[in-house]
Amino acid sequence: MKNNIKVQRAIHNFTQQDLAERVNVSRQTINALEAGKYVPSTVLALKLAKLFDKTVNDIFELEDTD
Amino acid sequence: MKTSYLFPHRLKTVSGILFVLSFITFVSFYAFDQFGNFEYKAKVFAIIGNDGFLGDNDIFGWIENSIVDEVLATIVIVTGIVFAFAKEKHEDEMVQSIRLHSLAWATIANYGILLLCYLFVYGLPFLNVLMGAMFSQLIIFIVLFRIKMYQFYTARQDEE
């Protein structure tokens, strides 16, 4: 699964730490998400979408391998 | 997401220290046959057991037994479980996924090792395997999980 969290984070001018605190996860989890090493739960995906004021589909995208 | 089965984070350090100390003591007592030199006899309740190695078994009776090993094993298991399942400082869903992953791999590795031992160790030495099997899964899980968490915490920060 691909995501553009890094882009969204840049638009809103958050550091990884800021974003982590706002959605109540650790900084390392945000890092792993951006690197594509971790697929978030639906709850976390919805929280991120709400924070960025986007739909989940705007942030996350299926890849061919999924 | 909330998890209810984890122990509080503040117990992690103290249980970790106690676990390592008691485990080293237990292993060295066992390896160097020291349980005979540190005996503390007490009357214990046995569901099944006897005073010596052979002889008739008492069922649901009171027998005489040195309780040093029982006390040590209790400390190892209780502190080990608390340490293994204590909350991380920042518990989140990725930590839970790492924990589950480590637990699954620890179970597979543990039974792989046990199967090999079962196939290739015979006779009285097999008693050592049984003794090891008491703690092996917990130990493998703790080691795997700590390594994974170390890698997680030290992952390179890709900030721009």
Backbone of each chain as ProteinMPNN parsed JSONL, in Angstrom:
{"seq_chain_A": "MKNNIKVQRAIHNFTQQDLAERVNVSRQTINALEAGKYVPSTVLALKLAKLFDKTVNDIFELEDTD", "coords_chain_A": {"N_chain_A": [[0.838, -1.196, 0.0], [0.54, 2.166, -0.883], [1.31, 5.473, 0.349], [0.754, 9.002, 0.9], [1.639, 10.374, 3.114], [3.908, 11.749, 3.884], [3.974, 13.897, 2.127], [1.572, 15.188, 2.756], [2.164, 15.843, 5.348], [4.203, 17.648, 4.971], [2.784, 19.679, 3.673], [1.117, 20.556, 5.728], [3.03, 21.351, 7.403], [4.145, 19.831, 9.552], [6.335, 18.19, 11.844], [7.641, 14.818, 12.046], [7.385, 14.097, 14.679], [5.464, 15.944, 15.66], [3.211, 15.137, 14.203], [2.973, 12.505, 15.092], [2.339, 12.91, 17.797], [-0.149, 14.132, 17.514], [-1.803, 12.123, 16.473], [-1.488, 10.264, 18.334], [0.521, 8.184, 18.339], [3.801, 6.596, 18.226], [6.819, 8.352, 17.276], [8.438, 6.768, 15.711], [6.634, 5.066, 14.532], [5.261, 6.677, 12.698], [7.404, 7.217, 11.055], [7.927, 4.617, 10.05], [5.546, 4.227, 8.689], [5.693, 6.192, 6.657], [7.852, 5.219, 5.297], [6.747, 3.072, 4.16], [6.81, 0.671, 5.442], [4.993, -0.217, 7.174], [1.584, -0.987, 7.54], [-1.137, 0.889, 8.421], [-3.719, 0.577, 11.0], [-7.298, 0.63, 10.466], [-8.424, 2.54, 12.134], [-6.262, 4.257, 12.705], [-5.678, 5.159, 10.127], [-8.024, 6.543, 9.514], [-7.907, 8.523, 11.471], [-5.633, 9.942, 10.626], [-6.519, 10.848, 8.144], [-8.604, 12.506, 8.946], [-7.215, 14.437, 10.373], [-5.661, 15.602, 8.349], [-7.664, 16.556, 6.862], [-8.745, 15.204, 4.647], [-9.979, 12.552, 2.508], [-9.684, 9.037, 3.288], [-8.976, 7.664, 0.999], [-7.638, 9.608, -0.436], [-5.204, 9.711, 0.744], [-4.176, 7.141, 1.097], [-3.297, 4.444, -1.073], [-3.946, 1.626, -3.083], [-1.584, -0.867, -4.135], [-0.315, -2.738, -6.986], [0.56, -5.15, -6.034], [-0.947, -5.642, -3.794]], "CA_chain_A": [[0.0, 0.0, 0.0], [1.29, 3.427, -0.939], [0.636, 6.605, 0.991], [1.451, 10.282, 0.71], [1.667, 11.035, 4.424], [5.036, 12.672, 3.923], [3.556, 15.099, 1.394], [0.55, 15.849, 3.568], [2.844, 16.368, 6.526], [4.935, 18.833, 4.517], [1.785, 20.721, 3.405], [0.659, 21.094, 7.014], [4.203, 21.803, 8.135], [4.337, 19.077, 10.785], [7.442, 17.235, 11.893], [7.134, 13.472, 12.361], [7.026, 14.108, 16.101], [4.175, 16.657, 15.786], [2.148, 14.288, 13.664], [2.851, 11.358, 15.995], [1.607, 13.326, 18.999], [-1.547, 14.449, 17.197], [-2.616, 10.91, 16.278], [-1.227, 9.419, 19.494], [1.395, 7.025, 18.131], [5.182, 7.023, 18.434], [7.473, 8.97, 16.118], [8.963, 5.681, 14.879], [5.527, 4.499, 13.746], [5.085, 7.584, 11.553], [8.562, 6.973, 10.196], [7.711, 3.337, 9.367], [4.432, 4.44, 7.756], [6.179, 6.946, 5.5], [8.781, 4.357, 4.549], [5.978, 1.978, 3.569], [7.128, -0.589, 6.13], [3.903, -0.589, 8.082], [0.236, -0.639, 7.095], [-1.843, 1.269, 9.649], [-5.069, 0.074, 11.222], [-8.332, 1.524, 9.925], [-8.592, 3.658, 13.06], [-5.176, 5.217, 12.513], [-5.852, 5.74, 8.791], [-9.11, 7.529, 9.615], [-7.411, 9.66, 12.27], [-4.732, 10.724, 9.778], [-7.344, 11.516, 7.133], [-9.338, 13.58, 9.608], [-6.261, 15.487, 10.707], [-5.259, 16.287, 7.115], [-8.886, 17.022, 6.22], [-8.838, 14.519, 3.348], [-10.549, 11.219, 2.7], [-8.643, 8.006, 3.396], [-8.535, 7.359, -0.364], [-6.701, 10.635, -0.913], [-3.901, 9.526, 1.388], [-3.688, 5.769, 0.879], [-3.602, 3.923, -2.4], [-3.549, 0.226, -3.259], [-0.595, -1.152, -5.164], [-0.658, -3.955, -7.738], [0.888, -6.356, -5.256], [-1.875, -5.834, -2.671]], "C_chain_A": [[0.876, 1.25, 0.0], [0.561, 4.496, -0.116], [1.433, 7.874, 0.736], [1.466, 11.1, 2.011], [2.769, 12.091, 4.487], [4.672, 13.997, 3.252], [2.56, 15.9, 2.235], [1.186, 16.532, 4.786], [3.59, 17.658, 6.158], [3.967, 19.996, 4.278], [1.348, 21.389, 4.717], [1.809, 21.551, 7.909], [4.331, 21.149, 9.519], [5.675, 18.347, 10.72], [6.83, 15.873, 12.182], [6.647, 13.427, 13.807], [5.67, 14.795, 16.325], [3.03, 15.756, 15.378], [1.885, 13.108, 14.602], [2.023, 11.724, 17.227], [0.137, 13.574, 18.698], [-2.403, 13.206, 16.987], [-2.285, 9.845, 17.334], [-0.53, 8.095, 19.151], [2.831, 7.503, 18.349], [5.76, 7.574, 17.136], [7.961, 7.892, 15.149], [7.867, 5.066, 14.005], [5.242, 5.351, 12.518], [6.195, 7.362, 10.537], [8.38, 5.696, 9.373], [6.579, 3.444, 8.34], [4.919, 5.116, 6.481], [7.099, 6.104, 4.641], [8.047, 3.188, 3.901], [6.228, 0.637, 4.23], [5.977, -1.056, 7.007], [2.575, -0.109, 7.516], [-0.595, -0.329, 8.338], [-3.198, 0.584, 9.777], [-6.065, 1.062, 10.625], [-8.495, 2.753, 10.809], [-7.519, 4.721, 12.834], [-5.302, 5.907, 11.152], [-6.929, 6.831, 8.82], [-8.681, 8.76, 10.407], [-6.533, 10.572, 11.426], [-5.535, 11.517, 8.749], [-8.077, 12.708, 7.74], [-8.421, 14.768, 9.904], [-5.865, 16.287, 9.467], [-6.461, 16.833, 6.355], [-9.006, 16.486, 4.788], [-9.658, 13.247, 3.585], [-9.397, 10.22, 2.769], [-8.083, 7.673, 2.015], [-7.559, 8.381, -0.922], [-5.296, 10.39, -0.387], [-3.313, 8.151, 1.084], [-4.154, 5.245, -0.471], [-3.12, 2.481, -2.504], [-2.465, 0.111, -4.318], [-0.992, -2.442, -5.88], [-0.443, -5.219, -6.918], [-0.096, -6.621, -4.126], [-3.039, -6.742, -3.055]], "O_chain_A": [[1.822, 1.37, 0.779], [-0.652, 4.422, 0.083], [2.618, 7.832, 0.403], [1.329, 12.323, 2.008], [2.595, 13.169, 5.057], [5.016, 15.073, 3.742], [2.688, 17.113, 2.4], [0.801, 17.631, 5.187], [3.607, 18.624, 6.922], [4.261, 21.141, 4.621], [1.228, 22.611, 4.802], [1.602, 22.062, 9.009], [4.59, 21.821, 10.517], [6.099, 17.932, 9.642], [5.65, 15.773, 12.52], [5.632, 12.803, 14.117], [4.833, 14.299, 17.08], [2.03, 15.619, 16.083], [0.737, 12.757, 14.872], [1.139, 10.978, 17.65], [-0.729, 13.268, 19.518], [-3.597, 13.221, 17.287], [-2.728, 8.699, 17.249], [-0.937, 7.029, 19.613], [3.056, 8.682, 18.625], [5.257, 7.3, 16.047], [7.911, 8.068, 13.931], [8.127, 4.606, 12.893], [5.01, 4.825, 11.429], [5.961, 7.324, 9.329], [8.638, 5.677, 8.17], [6.637, 2.839, 7.269], [4.607, 4.68, 5.373], [7.132, 6.246, 3.418], [8.653, 2.4, 3.174], [5.908, -0.411, 3.669], [5.997, -2.174, 7.522], [2.453, 1.032, 7.069], [-0.745, -1.182, 9.213], [-3.751, 0.08, 8.8], [-5.71, 2.2, 10.316], [-8.679, 3.865, 10.315], [-7.81, 5.916, 12.777], [-5.058, 7.109, 11.041], [-6.765, 7.899, 8.23], [-9.037, 9.889, 10.068], [-6.649, 11.797, 11.482], [-5.272, 12.696, 8.511], [-8.163, 13.776, 7.134], [-8.787, 15.928, 9.715], [-5.748, 17.511, 9.529], [-6.304, 17.494, 5.328], [-9.326, 17.222, 3.855], [-9.988, 12.914, 4.723], [-8.277, 10.521, 2.358], [-6.886, 7.429, 1.861], [-6.744, 8.058, -1.785], [-4.314, 10.81, -0.999], [-2.113, 8.012, 0.845], [-5.247, 5.558, -0.943], [-2.017, 2.155, -2.065], [-2.427, 0.885, -5.274], [-1.894, -3.153, -5.437], [-1.149, -6.215, -7.075], [-0.09, -7.71, -3.551], [-3.913, -7.009, -2.23]]}, "seq_chain_B": "MKTSYLFPHRLKTVSGILFVLSFITFVSFYAFDQFGNFEYKAKVFAIIGNDGFLGDNDIFGWIENSIVDEVLATIVIVTGIVFAFAKEKHEDEMVQSIRLHSLAWATIANYGILLLCYLFVYGLPFLNVLMGAMFSQLIIFIVLFRIKMYQFYTARQDEE", "coords_chain_B": {"N_chain_B": [[-6.186, 2.287, 20.167], [-7.016, 0.181, 22.881], [-5.291, -2.027, 25.033], [-5.844, -4.685, 27.247], [-4.441, -6.675, 28.452], [-1.819, -6.151, 29.081], [0.961, -5.408, 31.279], [1.607, -2.627, 33.559], [3.793, 0.029, 32.454], [5.625, 0.948, 34.335], [6.459, -1.251, 35.787], [8.285, -2.484, 34.244], [11.17, -2.067, 34.24], [12.012, -2.883, 36.841], [11.064, -5.519, 36.94], [12.468, -6.585, 34.837], [15.168, -6.444, 35.692], [15.072, -8.108, 37.992], [14.276, -10.446, 36.742], [16.455, -11.114, 35.038], [18.508, -11.452, 36.957], [17.426, -13.539, 38.612], [17.076, -15.524, 36.745], [19.704, -16.039, 35.842], [20.777, -16.978, 38.252], [19.19, -19.26, 38.633], [19.851, -20.811, 36.355], [22.624, -21.173, 36.749], [22.661, -22.539, 39.197], [21.379, -24.849, 38.398], [23.024, -25.788, 36.326], [25.462, -26.212, 37.643], [24.753, -27.989, 39.527], [23.849, -27.151, 42.113], [21.614, -27.107, 43.7], [21.405, -29.055, 45.621], [23.168, -28.167, 47.56], [22.097, -25.883, 48.596], [19.709, -26.126, 50.456], [16.375, -25.905, 51.577], [14.281, -27.252, 53.525], [10.835, -27.997, 53.465], [7.427, -28.58, 54.383], [5.362, -29.458, 51.821], [2.43, -29.082, 49.801], [1.351, -31.599, 47.665], [0.014, -32.301, 44.55], [0.597, -34.494, 43.075], [3.31, -36.59, 43.869], [6.522, -37.503, 45.396], [8.762, -38.148, 48.207], [11.381, -38.912, 47.55], [13.298, -39.837, 44.634], [12.438, -42.161, 43.501], [9.87, -44.58, 44.242], [6.677, -44.888, 45.92], [3.997, -42.832, 44.807], [2.616, -40.005, 46.396], [-0.677, -38.93, 46.39], [-2.414, -35.97, 46.269], [-1.292, -35.144, 48.783], [0.745, -34.314, 51.704], [4.149, -33.604, 51.435], [7.709, -33.816, 52.11], [10.053, -31.448, 50.984], [12.746, -29.733, 49.345], [12.509, -26.275, 48.982], [13.891, -24.378, 47.567], [14.381, -24.375, 44.773], [11.764, -24.215, 43.834], [10.968, -21.681, 44.741], [12.789, -20.052, 43.352], [12.129, -20.661, 40.67], [9.53, -19.71, 40.595], [9.973, -16.94, 40.914], [11.455, -16.436, 38.567], [9.579, -17.077, 36.525], [7.326, -15.436, 37.089], [8.418, -12.761, 37.096], [9.481, -12.826, 34.562], [7.249, -13.098, 32.857], [5.91, -10.706, 33.472], [7.841, -8.823, 32.653], [8.079, -9.477, 29.931], [5.543, -8.883, 28.998], [5.039, -6.214, 29.586], [3.883, -2.871, 29.203], [5.174, -0.815, 26.582], [7.042, 2.287, 26.636], [5.887, 4.147, 24.906], [3.167, 2.956, 23.929], [1.806, 1.72, 21.03], [-0.087, 0.927, 18.008], [1.752, -0.18, 16.256], [3.757, -1.203, 17.861], [2.31, -3.216, 19.068], [1.898, -4.843, 16.868], [4.509, -5.605, 16.333], [5.016, -7.017, 18.661], [3.219, -9.163, 18.482], [4.181, -10.422, 16.194], [6.761, -11.184, 17.075], [6.029, -12.958, 19.07], [4.745, -14.967, 17.634], [6.876, -15.902, 16.042], [8.624, -16.717, 18.05], [7.217, -18.831, 19.161], [7.164, -20.645, 17.015], [9.955, -21.06, 16.605], [10.654, -22.079, 19.11], [9.194, -24.511, 19.253], [10.317, -25.777, 17.073], [12.97, -26.143, 17.947], [12.43, -27.752, 20.175], [11.352, -30.002, 18.936], [13.546, -30.952, 17.453], [15.229, -31.561, 19.617], [13.698, -33.539, 20.786], [13.828, -35.499, 18.889], [16.533, -36.087, 18.783], [17.694, -36.331, 21.29], [18.15, -38.595, 23.85], [17.167, -40.746, 26.606], [18.285, -40.181, 30.016], [19.511, -37.555, 29.745], [17.511, -36.206, 28.436], [15.902, -35.115, 30.335], [17.056, -32.654, 30.866], [16.319, -31.269, 28.603], [13.582, -31.107, 29.022], [13.587, -29.471, 31.277], [14.691, -27.148, 30.184], [12.664, -26.553, 28.393], [10.756, -25.474, 29.989], [11.266, -22.766, 30.208], [12.011, -21.866, 27.723], [10.389, -20.787, 25.592], [9.517, -18.332, 26.612], [11.987, -17.048, 27.009], [13.044, -16.959, 24.377], [11.08, -15.4, 23.159], [11.321, -12.964, 24.626], [13.952, -12.183, 23.948], [13.79, -11.957, 21.104], [11.765, -9.991, 20.846], [12.903, -7.799, 22.204], [15.12, -7.307, 20.549], [13.825, -6.587, 18.147], [12.416, -4.334, 19.036], [14.542, -2.72, 19.698], [15.617, -2.259, 17.173], [13.459, -0.91, 16.109], [13.318, 1.411, 17.696], [15.731, 2.587, 17.058], [15.569, 3.145, 14.425], [16.386, 4.787, 11.411], [15.815, 8.226, 11.097], [13.813, 9.603, 8.732], [13.664, 12.456, 8.045], [12.911, 15.506, 6.347]], "CA_chain_B": [[-6.707, 1.012, 20.64], [-6.583, -0.159, 24.237], [-5.099, -3.443, 25.326], [-6.072, -4.859, 28.677], [-3.664, -7.767, 29.037], [-0.429, -5.784, 29.332], [1.266, -4.871, 32.606], [2.002, -1.217, 33.47], [5.173, 0.278, 32.033], [6.532, 1.187, 35.467], [6.967, -2.528, 36.298], [9.173, -3.109, 33.274], [12.575, -2.061, 34.63], [12.264, -3.679, 38.044], [10.867, -6.939, 36.637], [13.568, -6.976, 33.948], [16.373, -6.688, 36.502], [14.83, -9.302, 38.805], [14.213, -11.602, 35.855], [17.807, -11.486, 34.606], [19.237, -11.974, 38.116], [16.921, -14.834, 39.067], [17.294, -16.522, 35.695], [21.116, -16.434, 35.89], [20.941, -17.808, 39.454], [18.555, -20.559, 38.401], [20.626, -21.585, 35.377], [23.909, -21.613, 37.294], [22.361, -23.581, 40.187], [21.031, -26.084, 37.689], [24.167, -26.266, 35.551], [26.536, -26.677, 38.526], [24.178, -28.917, 40.507], [23.968, -26.52, 43.426], [20.369, -27.141, 44.477], [21.647, -29.919, 46.772], [23.941, -27.442, 48.587], [21.263, -24.827, 49.19], [18.401, -26.74, 50.673], [15.514, -25.402, 52.639], [13.189, -28.24, 53.509], [9.543, -27.565, 53.99], [6.293, -29.445, 54.033], [4.611, -28.843, 50.716], [1.271, -29.838, 49.327], [1.607, -32.127, 46.33], [-1.093, -32.959, 43.841], [1.194, -35.82, 42.942], [4.74, -36.478, 44.097], [7.032, -38.279, 46.516], [9.899, -37.521, 48.876], [12.633, -39.19, 46.854], [13.147, -39.87, 43.184], [11.625, -43.337, 43.192], [8.965, -44.93, 45.334], [5.258, -44.667, 45.647], [3.574, -41.44, 44.736], [1.5, -39.504, 47.199], [-1.608, -38.14, 45.591], [-3.065, -34.984, 47.134], [-0.797, -35.318, 50.149], [1.82, -33.427, 52.12], [5.449, -34.264, 51.387], [8.857, -32.973, 52.481], [10.79, -31.134, 49.767], [13.48, -28.47, 49.392], [11.703, -25.354, 48.17], [14.719, -23.338, 46.943], [14.145, -24.337, 43.324], [10.392, -23.745, 43.596], [10.939, -20.222, 44.929], [13.518, -19.433, 42.235], [11.355, -20.806, 39.43], [8.392, -18.784, 40.686], [10.458, -15.58, 40.633], [11.82, -16.356, 37.137], [8.397, -17.086, 35.654], [6.472, -14.258, 37.319], [9.068, -11.545, 36.603], [9.643, -12.984, 33.117], [5.966, -12.788, 32.203], [5.636, -9.267, 33.633], [8.776, -8.085, 31.805], [7.774, -9.74, 28.523], [4.252, -8.301, 28.613], [4.842, -4.878, 30.138], [3.681, -1.863, 28.154], [6.295, 0.018, 26.207], [6.842, 3.665, 27.069], [4.832, 4.673, 24.051], [2.505, 1.775, 23.377], [0.863, 2.019, 19.95], [-0.459, -0.275, 17.265], [2.892, -0.839, 15.619], [4.401, -2.002, 18.911], [1.499, -4.431, 19.213], [2.14, -5.726, 15.732], [5.847, -6.183, 16.534], [4.911, -7.993, 19.754], [2.543, -10.352, 17.959], [5.134, -11.032, 15.288], [7.81, -11.838, 17.863], [5.426, -14.078, 19.789], [4.531, -16.047, 16.67], [8.171, -16.479, 15.675], [9.177, -17.387, 19.227], [6.528, -20.114, 19.304], [7.641, -21.537, 15.955], [11.35, -21.404, 16.885], [10.675, -22.902, 20.31], [8.767, -25.879, 18.953], [11.335, -26.338, 16.179], [14.072, -26.608, 18.789], [11.949, -28.865, 20.995], [11.192, -31.179, 18.086], [14.897, -31.455, 17.203], [15.705, -32.181, 20.853], [12.912, -34.759, 21.008], [14.282, -36.52, 17.943], [17.957, -36.399, 18.86], [18.19, -36.494, 22.663], [17.482, -39.763, 24.443], [17.566, -41.167, 27.944], [18.228, -39.2, 31.106], [19.776, -36.161, 29.325], [16.282, -35.56, 27.967], [15.365, -34.329, 31.453], [17.55, -31.285, 30.689], [15.471, -30.651, 27.578], [12.304, -30.763, 29.657], [13.83, -28.315, 32.139], [14.838, -25.998, 29.295], [11.381, -26.25, 27.758], [9.943, -24.683, 30.914], [11.504, -21.33, 30.064], [12.578, -21.505, 26.418], [9.564, -19.906, 24.772], [9.565, -16.996, 27.214], [13.309, -16.463, 26.752], [13.161, -16.651, 22.948], [10.204, -14.261, 22.887], [11.885, -11.733, 25.181], [15.126, -11.8, 23.154], [13.324, -11.5, 19.793], [11.006, -8.748, 20.975], [13.824, -6.71, 22.556], [15.91, -6.977, 19.351], [12.937, -5.866, 17.221], [12.122, -3.016, 19.597], [15.769, -1.93, 19.577], [15.68, -1.802, 15.781], [12.36, 0.046, 15.929], [13.66, 2.687, 18.335], [16.921, 3.221, 16.468], [15.373, 3.294, 12.98], [16.841, 6.086, 10.923], [14.725, 9.179, 10.949], [13.845, 10.168, 7.372], [13.052, 13.791, 8.015], [13.499, 16.408, 5.355]], "C_chain_B": [[-6.158, 0.679, 22.029], [-6.38, -1.667, 24.358], [-5.175, -3.631, 26.827], [-5.116, -5.869, 29.295], [-2.224, -7.393, 29.348], [-0.25, -5.196, 30.72], [1.738, -3.421, 32.477], [3.486, -1.056, 33.152], [6.135, 0.425, 33.21], [7.094, -0.102, 36.062], [8.074, -3.107, 35.43], [10.618, -3.197, 33.764], [12.831, -3.01, 35.794], [12.089, -5.166, 37.747], [11.984, -7.448, 35.731], [14.824, -7.316, 34.725], [16.217, -7.975, 37.31], [14.848, -10.566, 37.949], [15.612, -12.063, 35.47], [18.582, -12.11, 35.772], [18.757, -13.373, 38.5], [17.157, -15.917, 38.022], [18.743, -17.006, 35.698], [21.359, -17.341, 37.095], [20.386, -19.206, 39.201], [19.401, -21.424, 37.471], [21.928, -22.066, 35.983], [23.705, -22.676, 38.383], [22.118, -24.906, 39.486], [22.261, -26.664, 36.998], [25.258, -26.84, 36.457], [26.002, -27.524, 39.679], [24.24, -28.388, 41.938], [22.701, -26.612, 44.272], [20.519, -28.025, 45.716], [22.367, -29.197, 47.902], [23.15, -26.318, 49.246], [19.862, -25.386, 49.39], [17.642, -26.019, 51.761], [14.263, -26.256, 52.62], [11.907, -27.652, 54.076], [8.493, -28.601, 53.614], [5.521, -28.754, 52.913], [3.444, -29.722, 50.335], [1.542, -30.312, 47.909], [0.331, -32.717, 45.755], [-0.646, -34.392, 43.546], [2.69, -35.67, 43.156], [5.182, -37.412, 45.199], [8.298, -37.645, 47.055], [11.202, -37.727, 48.114], [12.425, -39.162, 45.361], [12.261, -41.044, 42.779], [10.696, -43.61, 44.369], [7.542, -44.595, 44.978], [4.924, -43.183, 45.628], [2.474, -41.153, 45.748], [0.598, -38.712, 46.273], [-2.413, -37.26, 46.53], [-2.619, -35.158, 48.587], [0.282, -34.309, 50.458], [3.123, -34.181, 52.089], [6.522, -33.272, 51.795], [9.681, -32.721, 51.226], [11.559, -29.834, 49.977], [12.796, -27.472, 48.459], [12.532, -24.252, 47.498], [14.436, -23.23, 45.442], [12.737, -23.843, 43.001], [10.322, -22.219, 43.693], [11.611, -19.527, 43.751], [12.703, -19.491, 40.943], [10.153, -19.868, 39.428], [8.831, -17.368, 40.341], [10.768, -15.43, 39.145], [10.571, -16.227, 36.279], [7.556, -15.821, 35.831], [7.137, -12.996, 36.763], [9.251, -11.617, 35.088], [8.379, -12.617, 32.368], [5.672, -11.288, 32.291], [6.548, -8.461, 32.703], [8.406, -8.246, 30.326], [6.503, -9.016, 28.087], [3.977, -6.99, 29.357], [4.666, -3.91, 28.969], [4.994, -1.16, 27.835], [5.995, 1.455, 26.639], [5.779, 4.348, 26.209], [4.194, 3.51, 23.319], [1.572, 2.213, 22.247], [0.657, 0.773, 19.098], [0.718, -0.949, 16.594], [3.665, -1.69, 16.619], [3.637, -3.314, 19.108], [1.741, -5.392, 18.067], [3.521, -6.381, 15.846], [5.793, -7.277, 17.61], [4.284, -9.298, 19.252], [3.46, -11.152, 17.039], [6.193, -11.819, 16.045], [7.26, -13.072, 18.56], [5.213, -15.264, 18.849], [5.85, -16.72, 16.316], [8.803, -17.237, 16.833], [8.535, -18.756, 19.398], [7.032, -21.114, 18.267], [9.066, -22.003, 16.249], [11.434, -22.361, 18.066], [10.292, -24.342, 19.987], [9.68, -26.549, 17.946], [12.481, -26.933, 16.982], [13.642, -27.822, 19.612], [11.825, -30.149, 20.172], [12.552, -31.801, 17.79], [15.429, -32.181, 18.434], [14.988, -33.509, 21.089], [13.426, -35.891, 20.124], [15.711, -36.969, 18.201], [18.521, -36.508, 20.268], [17.419, -37.631, 23.314], [17.963, -40.006, 25.861], [17.497, -40.04, 28.95], [18.554, -37.772, 30.681], [18.524, -35.441, 28.829], [15.61, -34.758, 29.074], [15.813, -32.871, 31.362], [16.704, -30.535, 29.669], [14.141, -30.221, 28.198], [12.457, -29.541, 30.554], [13.941, -27.049, 31.292], [13.507, -25.57, 28.7], [10.475, -25.428, 28.672], [10.057, -23.193, 30.639], [11.79, -20.901, 28.632], [11.699, -20.538, 25.628], [9.594, -18.467, 25.279], [10.876, -16.298, 26.884], [13.426, -16.052, 25.28], [12.294, -15.441, 22.607], [10.821, -12.956, 23.378], [13.056, -11.251, 24.319], [14.684, -11.239, 21.795], [12.653, -10.131, 19.872], [11.927, -7.577, 21.308], [14.666, -6.312, 21.347], [15.061, -6.141, 18.388], [12.643, -4.46, 17.73], [13.348, -2.119, 19.528], [15.884, -1.376, 18.157], [14.622, -0.733, 15.511], [12.748, 1.414, 16.487], [14.831, 3.381, 17.662], [16.778, 3.38, 14.966], [15.745, 4.719, 12.557], [15.641, 7.009, 10.677], [14.806, 9.86, 9.586], [13.147, 11.511, 7.32], [13.694, 14.601, 6.902], [13.171, 17.842, 5.677]], "O_chain_B": [[-4.974, 0.876, 22.303], [-7.175, -2.466, 23.862], [-4.636, -2.829, 27.59], [-4.983, -5.928, 30.518], [-1.469, -8.235, 29.835], [-1.158, -4.576, 31.274], [2.215, -3.019, 31.416], [4.315, -1.886, 33.525], [7.311, 0.076, 33.107], [8.1, -0.062, 36.77], [8.724, -4.083, 35.805], [11.227, -4.266, 33.714], [13.744, -3.834, 35.749], [12.862, -5.991, 38.235], [12.4, -8.602, 35.839], [15.473, -8.33, 34.468], [17.106, -8.825, 37.317], [15.358, -11.609, 38.36], [15.929, -13.249, 35.56], [19.225, -13.148, 35.618], [19.564, -14.283, 38.691], [17.406, -17.076, 38.356], [19.007, -18.203, 35.576], [22.057, -18.349, 36.986], [21.03, -20.207, 39.513], [19.643, -22.6, 37.742], [22.321, -23.215, 35.78], [24.495, -23.615, 38.479], [22.592, -25.953, 39.926], [22.517, -27.866, 37.067], [25.905, -27.826, 36.105], [26.692, -27.751, 40.673], [24.638, -29.103, 42.857], [22.715, -26.233, 45.443], [19.864, -27.796, 46.733], [22.208, -29.556, 49.069], [23.501, -25.859, 50.333], [18.956, -25.144, 48.593], [18.223, -25.577, 52.752], [13.333, -26.04, 51.842], [11.924, -26.902, 55.052], [8.652, -29.376, 52.671], [5.086, -27.611, 53.051], [3.465, -30.939, 50.521], [1.921, -29.518, 47.048], [-0.342, -33.526, 46.393], [-1.39, -35.355, 43.736], [3.284, -34.708, 42.668], [4.358, -38.041, 45.863], [8.849, -36.725, 46.452], [12.032, -36.82, 48.04], [11.485, -38.537, 44.87], [11.451, -40.948, 41.857], [10.756, -42.916, 45.384], [7.242, -44.093, 43.895], [5.516, -42.389, 46.36], [1.542, -41.937, 45.93], [1.071, -37.914, 45.464], [-3.025, -37.751, 47.478], [-3.439, -35.298, 49.494], [0.692, -33.538, 49.591], [3.221, -35.275, 52.645], [6.297, -32.062, 51.827], [9.981, -33.654, 50.482], [11.1, -28.94, 50.689], [12.534, -27.776, 47.295], [11.978, -23.311, 46.932], [14.272, -22.132, 44.91], [12.535, -23.136, 42.014], [9.709, -21.554, 42.858], [11.092, -18.548, 43.214], [12.6, -18.502, 40.216], [9.799, -19.301, 38.394], [8.162, -16.672, 39.577], [10.399, -14.431, 38.527], [10.506, -15.366, 35.401], [7.127, -15.209, 34.852], [6.498, -12.237, 36.035], [9.185, -10.596, 34.404], [8.427, -11.908, 31.363], [5.24, -10.674, 31.315], [6.093, -7.527, 32.042], [8.417, -7.278, 29.566], [6.396, -8.583, 26.939], [2.836, -6.694, 29.712], [5.226, -4.108, 27.891], [5.822, -0.939, 28.719], [4.858, 1.797, 26.963], [4.893, 5.034, 26.719], [4.624, 3.129, 22.231], [0.648, 2.993, 22.477], [1.161, -0.302, 19.423], [0.696, -2.161, 16.381], [4.168, -2.761, 16.278], [4.233, -4.376, 19.289], [1.785, -6.606, 18.261], [3.692, -7.552, 15.506], [6.436, -8.319, 17.486], [4.761, -10.39, 19.56], [3.511, -12.381, 17.094], [6.489, -12.967, 15.712], [7.928, -14.103, 18.637], [5.466, -16.412, 19.213], [5.943, -17.947, 16.29], [9.441, -18.27, 16.633], [9.21, -19.728, 19.737], [7.295, -22.274, 18.583], [9.361, -23.194, 16.156], [12.187, -23.334, 18.034], [10.977, -25.281, 20.394], [9.811, -27.773, 17.958], [12.91, -28.062, 16.742], [14.386, -28.796, 19.735], [12.148, -31.238, 20.647], [12.711, -33.02, 17.861], [16.003, -33.265, 18.33], [15.596, -34.482, 21.537], [13.464, -37.055, 20.521], [16.073, -38.101, 17.88], [19.716, -36.755, 20.428], [16.188, -37.631, 23.329], [19.026, -39.534, 26.264], [16.757, -39.072, 28.775], [17.938, -36.84, 31.199], [18.479, -34.211, 28.805], [14.843, -33.835, 28.801], [15.067, -31.961, 31.724], [16.407, -29.351, 29.827], [13.641, -29.126, 27.939], [11.579, -28.679, 30.596], [13.367, -26.013, 31.628], [13.248, -24.379, 28.523], [9.547, -24.767, 28.207], [9.096, -22.442, 30.806], [11.813, -19.705, 28.342], [12.203, -19.573, 25.055], [9.682, -17.517, 24.502], [10.894, -15.12, 26.526], [13.853, -14.939, 24.972], [12.717, -14.56, 21.858], [10.848, -11.962, 22.653], [13.15, -10.067, 23.997], [15.146, -10.176, 21.382], [12.935, -9.236, 19.075], [11.762, -6.485, 20.765], [14.91, -5.125, 21.128], [15.516, -5.117, 17.878], [12.624, -3.505, 16.954], [13.23, -0.91, 19.327], [16.199, -0.204, 17.953], [14.864, 0.225, 14.776], [12.538, 2.442, 15.843], [14.928, 4.608, 17.683], [17.75, 3.714, 14.287], [15.458, 5.697, 13.247], [14.614, 6.609, 10.129], [15.748, 10.604, 9.312], [12.147, 11.673, 6.621], [14.861, 14.407, 6.561], [13.582, 18.747, 4.951]]}, "name": "protein", "num_of_chains": 2, "seq": "MKNNIKVQRAIHNFTQQDLAERVNVSRQTINALEAGKYVPSTVLALKLAKLFDKTVNDIFELEDTDMKTSYLFPHRLKTVSGILFVLSFITFVSFYAFDQFGNFEYKAKVFAIIGNDGFLGDNDIFGWIENSIVDEVLATIVIVTGIVFAFAKEKHEDEMVQSIRLHSLAWATIANYGILLLCYLFVYGLPFLNVLMGAMFSQLIIFIVLFRIKMYQFYTARQDEE"}
